[in-house]
Amino acid sequence: MKKTIMGLIAFSAVLTLTACSHKSTESADTFNQSTTQTIETGNIKGKKDTENNALEWLGVPYAQAERWQAPKEVDKWDDTFDATEYGEKDIQFSNNEVVGSENELNLDIVRPDTDETDLPVLVFLHGGNNQTGHAQEIKGNTLANDLNAVYVSVNYRLGALGFNPLDALKTGSDEEESQEIFATAIAPLVVEDGLQPTEEDAKNWLLEDNNEVADYLKNLSADRLAPLMGNAGIRMSVFPHLYKDGTVIPEEGFETETFNDVPLMLVTGTNEFSLFIASDERFAEDFNSGDLFQDEQKQAEFDYSRNYGGQLYRLSNGVDSARKLAGKYNSDIYISEIFYGDDSNVTPQLASTLGAFHGIFKAMLQTPSNYAAFIGEEFDNDGAKDMSSDFKAYLKNFLASGNPNDKNLVNWPKWSEQSEVLSISATENAKDIKAATDSETASDILEKMQADATLSEGVKNELNTTVLSGRWFSAPLDEIYSSQEEQVVKN
């Protein structure tokens, strides 16, 4: 029995790897290194990447689907499928424009150009809040040989076109709250098309279960649907895309005791919120122009939001998730926290802006990085290169065995209730990787926020409620303000 690993990089952009076992279906002792291979649906022709000693098959269809319908198996083809070009991304509203095409269900496959069989498999599900993103965010060509693994990256349906629970479509869950949000978002289009006189009427009409609504939704232009929820910014209330349907996600959510119980790796940056705060409407214009860093008050507000949001986000990605699993999850959990980017002596550009930001691990996995605009040359030193090399070595070991350790690496301890983590950073000249603990709780962070004297209480409350609240990670903060609102109502 050989271990095969599936890696998931979730929309939170915490790197999450899970390990599972299966028997190899390979019948040959060696892999045929031809660029033409046969899969269930027919022959596919890929190409060799001689620079990276890799083989790749790109844009391969893995399913087919009509709008808002369950995916079906791909029809078999007679001719050889050309898998030499990247597949189209799914339609989305990105950088203020609609890009991609509807129902693009395709994936890329990259493997070392060797004859070795039974390699572990790393599957990349791109981030983007289930609204944006594409399979090519991590291409895999510079990664497959470092990990000695098959790398698979997936394009999938996004936004309102990927997640729609309205009754008229007959594919909705019982989340009535979610239906209200989708109906509210689509209602302006109904009024625009003259089908209902007001948005309230349109919303109520969209909530009806009838063929007229279904036909309207199925015939709407994808270009009009794609931008509807582009303002979510990891706010669950704007785009509630985690439906507890009992099939994909248990009805009881994270409180379940039913898991795919396999070795688990969680990797997070220490400044996970910085990218989101930099694009928040309160700060985006001044951040992009640089004016924010010339204004002491704006800088203080930005720092407060970035720092405490990042701390809460870090916990949510790592140790808090492990704490929720304690006593219910039997397999080993490994957590690491990437600090590289926070030290102004090593990375002055990053430290003053984004720090160890959301997705910083990507710059450790591939060259060139798709975050080049953020990181500049701050990974172009011996320390960062050694750090990245060891990070990939941990991943390689975990893919092969479910344990990231070997004798040449600093021991990465298994997480337990003693809160063990691996701290990952570097100086300009050397890696700085060490076993550590992260015993901080959300309550500890909230106490620090309360004691913070860099801003007035009024400004802090405003930032807490308008910038930090309602986010993926902000439940502990939201509970405080919800209880305060309830108390006001009672009084």
C-alpha positions in Angstrom: 0.0 0.0 0.0 1.6 3.2 -1.2 0.6 6.6 0.2 -0.7 9.2 -2.3 -1.2 12.7 -1.2 -3.8 15.2 -2.3 -3.0 18.8 -1.7 -5.7 21.5 -1.4 -4.9 25.1 -1.4 -8.2 26.5 -0.2 -9.7 29.9 -0.9 -8.3 31.1 2.4 -4.9 30.5 0.8 -3.7 28.6 3.7 -1.7 25.8 2.3 -3.6 22.6 3.4 -2.3 19.2 2.4 -4.1 16.0 3.2 -2.7 12.5 2.8 -4.7 9.4 1.8 -3.9 5.9 0.8 -4.8 3.9 -2.3 -3.4 0.9 -4.3 -1.6 1.8 -7.4 -3.3 1.1 -10.7 0.0 1.2 -12.6 0.6 -2.1 -14.4 4.0 -1.2 -15.9 7.2 -1.0 -13.9 8.2 2.2 -15.8 6.2 5.2 -17.1 6.0 5.8 -20.8 7.5 9.3 -21.2 5.6 10.0 -24.4 3.7 13.3 -24.6 0.7 11.4 -26.1 -1.2 9.4 -23.4 -4.5 7.7 -23.3 -7.1 8.6 -20.7 -10.7 7.3 -20.3 -12.1 9.8 -22.8 -9.4 9.4 -25.5 -5.9 10.3 -26.5 -4.3 13.6 -25.3 -1.1 15.1 -26.6 0.9 17.3 -24.3 4.4 18.7 -24.5 7.8 18.5 -23.0 9.2 21.4 -20.9 12.9 20.8 -21.5 14.0 23.8 -19.3 12.3 22.2 -16.2 12.6 18.6 -17.2 8.9 18.2 -17.0 6.0 16.8 -19.1 2.7 18.7 -19.2 -0.8 18.2 -20.4 -2.9 21.4 -20.3 -6.5 22.3 -20.4 -7.8 18.7 -20.2 -11.6 18.5 -19.7 -12.5 16.7 -16.5 -16.3 17.2 -16.7 -19.0 19.0 -18.7 -22.0 20.9 -17.4 -24.8 23.3 -18.4 -25.4 26.4 -16.3 -26.2 25.6 -12.7 -26.4 21.8 -13.4 -24.5 19.0 -11.8 -21.4 18.1 -13.8 -21.4 15.1 -16.1 -18.8 12.8 -17.5 -17.0 14.2 -20.6 -18.0 12.7 -23.9 -15.3 10.6 -25.4 -13.4 12.0 -28.4 -12.1 10.2 -31.5 -9.2 12.6 -32.5 -6.3 13.2 -30.2 -7.0 16.1 -27.9 -4.5 19.0 -28.1 -3.3 19.5 -24.5 -0.5 21.9 -25.3 -2.2 25.2 -24.3 -3.6 26.3 -21.0 -7.4 25.9 -20.7 -9.6 29.0 -20.4 -10.4 30.2 -16.9 -14.0 30.2 -15.7 -15.9 33.4 -16.2 -15.3 35.9 -13.4 -15.1 39.6 -12.5 -11.5 40.3 -11.9 -9.6 43.6 -11.9 -12.8 45.5 -12.8 -13.5 43.4 -15.9 -15.3 40.2 -16.9 -12.8 37.6 -18.1 -13.0 33.9 -18.9 -15.8 31.7 -20.3 -18.7 29.9 -18.7 -18.5 26.3 -17.5 -14.8 25.9 -18.0 -14.1 22.6 -16.3 -10.5 21.8 -17.2 -7.3 20.9 -15.5 -3.5 20.9 -16.0 -1.2 18.0 -15.3 2.5 18.3 -14.9 4.9 15.5 -13.9 8.7 15.0 -13.9 10.1 13.8 -17.2 11.2 10.5 -15.7 10.1 6.9 -16.1 9.2 6.6 -12.4 5.7 5.2 -11.6 3.4 5.5 -8.6 4.3 9.1 -7.8 2.2 11.0 -5.2 -0.2 13.5 -6.6 -0.5 17.2 -5.5 -3.9 18.8 -6.4 -4.1 22.6 -6.5 -7.5 24.2 -6.0 -6.9 27.9 -6.6 -8.0 30.5 -4.1 -10.0 33.6 -4.8 -13.0 33.4 -2.4 -14.8 31.1 -5.0 -15.2 34.1 -7.1 -12.0 34.7 -9.0 -8.7 32.8 -9.8 -7.5 30.2 -12.2 -5.5 27.0 -12.4 -2.3 28.7 -13.6 -1.7 30.6 -10.4 0.8 27.9 -9.6 1.9 26.3 -12.8 3.8 23.3 -11.4 6.7 23.1 -13.9 9.3 24.3 -11.4 7.6 22.3 -8.7 7.0 18.8 -10.0 10.7 17.7 -9.9 11.3 19.4 -6.5 8.5 17.4 -5.0 8.9 14.3 -7.3 5.2 14.4 -7.7 2.4 14.6 -10.3 0.9 18.1 -10.1 -2.7 18.8 -11.0 -4.3 22.2 -11.0 -8.0 22.8 -11.6 -10.3 25.4 -13.1 -13.8 25.3 -11.6 -17.1 27.3 -11.7 -17.1 30.6 -9.8 -19.3 33.3 -8.3 -23.0 33.4 -8.9 -22.5 31.0 -11.8 -20.9 28.4 -9.6 -23.0 28.7 -6.5 -26.7 29.5 -6.7 -29.3 28.0 -4.2 -32.5 29.6 -5.6 -35.5 27.1 -5.6 -36.4 27.7 -9.2 -33.2 26.0 -10.3 -34.0 22.8 -8.3 -30.4 22.5 -7.1 -30.6 24.7 -4.1 -29.9 23.8 -0.4 -32.1 24.6 2.5 -30.1 27.8 3.3 -32.8 30.3 3.1 -30.5 33.1 4.1 -28.3 32.3 1.1 -31.3 32.4 -1.2 -32.1 35.9 0.1 -28.6 37.1 -0.7 -28.6 35.7 -4.2 -32.1 37.1 -4.9 -31.1 40.6 -3.7 -28.0 40.5 -5.9 -29.9 39.5 -9.0 -32.9 41.7 -8.5 -31.5 44.8 -10.2 -31.1 42.8 -13.4 -34.8 41.8 -13.2 -35.9 45.5 -12.9 -33.5 46.5 -15.6 -35.1 43.9 -17.9 -38.6 45.3 -17.1 -39.9 42.1 -15.5 -40.7 43.6 -12.2 -41.3 47.3 -11.2 -39.1 47.4 -8.0 -36.1 45.5 -6.6 -38.2 44.3 -3.7 -40.8 42.9 -6.2 -37.9 41.4 -8.2 -36.4 39.8 -5.1 -39.7 38.2 -4.1 -40.2 37.0 -7.7 -36.7 35.4 -7.8 -37.5 33.5 -4.6 -40.5 31.7 -6.3 -40.1 28.2 -7.5 -41.5 28.3 -11.0 -40.4 27.8 -14.6 -40.5 31.5 -15.5 -37.8 32.3 -12.9 -35.8 29.3 -14.0 -35.9 30.3 -17.7 -34.9 33.8 -16.9 -31.9 32.8 -14.8 -30.8 30.3 -17.4 -30.9 32.8 -20.2 -29.2 35.7 -18.4 -25.9 36.8 -20.0 -23.0 35.4 -18.1 -21.3 38.8 -18.4 -24.1 40.3 -16.4 -24.0 37.6 -13.7 -20.2 37.5 -13.2 -19.8 40.9 -11.4 -22.7 40.6 -9.0 -20.8 39.5 -5.9 -17.3 40.8 -6.7 -17.3 42.9 -3.5 -17.2 40.0 -1.1 -13.6 40.3 0.0 -13.7 37.2 2.1 -16.9 38.5 3.7 -19.2 35.5 4.2 -22.4 37.6 4.3 -21.9 39.0 0.9 -21.3 35.7 -0.8 -22.3 32.7 1.5 -20.7 30.0 -0.5 -20.1 27.3 2.1 -23.5 25.6 2.1 -23.9 23.0 4.9 -25.6 20.7 2.4 -24.9 17.4 4.1 -23.1 16.1 1.0 -20.0 18.3 0.4 -20.1 20.0 3.8 -21.7 18.3 6.9 -24.9 19.8 8.1 -23.2 20.5 11.5 -20.2 22.3 9.8 -17.0 22.3 11.7 -18.6 20.7 14.7 -18.9 17.4 12.9 -17.1 14.3 14.0 -17.1 12.9 10.5 -13.8 13.6 8.7 -11.6 12.3 6.0 -9.2 11.5 8.8 -5.7 11.5 7.1 -2.4 13.4 7.9 -3.0 17.1 7.5 -0.6 20.1 6.9 -1.7 23.7 7.5 0.5 26.5 6.3 -0.3 30.2 7.0 1.4 33.5 6.7 1.5 35.7 9.8 0.0 38.7 7.9 -2.8 37.0 6.1 -5.2 40.0 6.1 -2.8 42.6 4.5 -3.8 42.0 0.9 -7.5 42.4 1.8 -7.0 45.5 3.9 -4.9 47.0 1.1 -7.9 46.5 -1.3 -10.6 47.6 1.2 -12.5 50.6 0.0 -11.3 52.5 3.1 -7.6 52.2 2.2 -7.3 51.1 -1.4 -6.9 54.5 -3.2 -4.4 55.8 -0.6 -2.5 52.5 -0.5 -2.1 52.4 -4.3 -1.1 56.1 -4.6 1.3 55.9 -1.6 -0.5 58.7 0.2 -1.4 56.3 3.0 2.2 56.1 4.1 2.6 59.9 4.2 -0.4 60.3 6.5 0.3 59.4 10.1 -3.4 58.8 11.0 -4.2 56.8 7.9 -1.0 54.7 8.5 -2.1 54.0 12.1 -5.5 52.9 11.0 -4.1 50.7 8.3 -1.6 49.2 10.7 -4.2 48.5 13.3 -6.5 46.7 10.8 -3.6 44.8 9.1 -1.9 43.7 12.3 -4.9 42.5 14.3 -6.8 41.2 11.3 -3.7 39.2 10.4 -3.3 37.8 13.8 -6.9 36.6 13.9 -6.6 35.2 10.4 -3.4 33.4 11.3 -5.1 31.6 14.2 -8.2 30.7 12.1 -5.9 29.2 9.4 -3.8 27.2 11.8 -4.0 26.5 15.5 -7.7 27.4 16.0 -8.7 25.0 13.2 -6.6 22.3 14.9 -8.1 23.1 18.3 -11.6 22.5 16.8 -10.4 19.1 15.6 -8.9 18.1 19.0 -10.3 14.9 20.4 -12.2 14.2 17.1 -9.3 13.9 14.6 -6.9 11.0 15.0 -4.3 11.6 12.2 -1.2 13.8 12.6 -1.6 17.6 12.1 1.4 19.7 11.2 1.1 23.5 11.3 3.7 26.1 10.1 3.7 29.9 10.2 5.6 31.9 7.7 7.1 35.0 9.1 9.3 35.9 6.1 8.3 39.4 5.0 7.7 40.9 8.5 11.3 41.9 9.3 12.1 45.4 8.0 15.8 44.6 8.2 15.5 41.7 5.7 12.4 42.7 3.6 12.0 46.4 4.0 9.5 46.8 1.1 7.2 44.0 2.3 7.5 44.8 6.0 6.2 48.3 5.4 3.3 47.2 3.2 2.0 43.6 3.2 4.4 41.6 5.4 4.0 37.8 5.3 0.9 38.2 3.2 -1.9 35.9 2.1 -0.4 33.3 -0.3 3.3 34.2 0.4 4.1 30.5 0.2 3.5 30.7 -3.6 6.7 32.7 -3.9 8.5 29.8 -2.2 7.2 27.2 -4.7 7.6 28.7 -8.2 9.8 30.9 -10.2 9.0 33.5 -11.4 6.5 34.3 -8.8 3.1 35.7 -9.8 3.5 38.1 -6.8 6.5 39.8 -8.4 4.8 43.2 -8.1 4.5 42.8 -4.3 7.8 41.1 -3.4 10.2 42.8 -5.8 13.6 41.3 -5.2 13.1 40.4 -1.6 13.2 36.6 -2.3 16.4 37.1 -4.3 18.9 36.3 -1.5 20.6 33.3 -0.1 18.4 33.1 3.0 15.1 33.1 1.1 16.4 30.5 -1.3 17.5 28.2 1.5 14.2 28.7 3.2 12.3 27.9 0.0 14.4 24.8 -0.6 13.6 23.4 2.9 10.0 24.3 2.6 9.7 22.3 -0.6 11.7 19.4 1.0 9.1 19.3 3.9 6.3 19.1 1.2 8.1 16.4 -0.7 8.4 14.3 2.4 4.8 14.8 3.4 3.6 13.9 -0.1 5.6 10.7 0.0 4.8 9.5 3.6 2.4 11.8 5.4 5.3 13.0 7.6 7.3 16.2 6.5 10.5 15.3 8.4 13.8 13.8 7.6 17.3 13.9 9.2 18.4 16.9 7.1 15.6 19.2 8.2 14.7 20.9 11.5 12.2 18.7 13.1 8.6 19.8 12.4 6.6 18.7 15.5 3.2 17.3 15.3 0.5 19.7 16.7 -0.9 18.8 20.0 -2.7 20.8 22.7 0.7 22.2 23.6 0.3 24.3 20.4 3.5 23.2 18.5 4.1 24.8 15.2 7.1 25.3 12.8 8.3 28.9 12.4 9.6 29.6 8.9 11.6 32.7 8.0 15.1 33.8 6.9 17.8 36.4 7.2 19.4 37.7 4.0 22.1 35.1 4.4 20.5 32.0 6.0 17.2 30.3 6.6 15.6 30.7 10.0 13.4 27.7 10.6 12.7 26.4 14.1 10.2 24.5 16.2 8.0 26.9 18.2 4.6 27.2 19.9 1.6 29.4 19.2 -0.5 29.3 22.3 -2.2 32.6 21.6 -6.0 32.6 21.5 -8.5 34.9 19.9 -9.3 36.3 23.3 -5.7 37.2 23.8 -5.8 39.2 20.5 -9.1 40.9 21.4 -7.5 42.0 24.7 -4.6 43.5 22.8 -7.0 45.3 20.5 -8.8 46.7 23.5 -5.6 47.9 25.1 -4.2 49.4 21.9 -3.8 53.2 22.4 -2.6 54.1 18.9 -6.1 55.1 17.9 -9.1 56.6 19.7 -11.8 54.2 20.9 -14.2 55.7 18.3 -11.9 55.0 15.4 -11.1 51.5 16.7 -14.8 50.7 17.0 -15.4 52.0 13.5 -12.6 49.8 12.1 -13.7 46.8 14.1 -17.3 47.0 12.7 -16.7 48.3 9.1 -13.4 46.8 8.2 -12.6 43.8 10.3 -16.1 42.4 10.9 -17.9 39.8 8.9 -14.7 38.3 7.5 -13.7 34.6 7.1 -11.7 34.8 10.4 -13.6 37.4 12.5 -16.2 35.3 14.3 -14.7 36.1 17.8 -14.8 39.8 17.0 -18.3 39.6 15.5 -19.6 37.9 18.6 -18.6 40.9 20.7 -20.4 43.4 18.5 -23.4 41.1 18.1 -23.8 40.9 21.8 -23.4 44.6 22.2 -26.1 45.2 19.6 -28.4 42.8 21.4 -27.8 44.6 24.7 -28.7 47.9 23.1 -31.9 46.5 21.7 -32.8 45.1 25.2 -32.2 48.4 26.8 
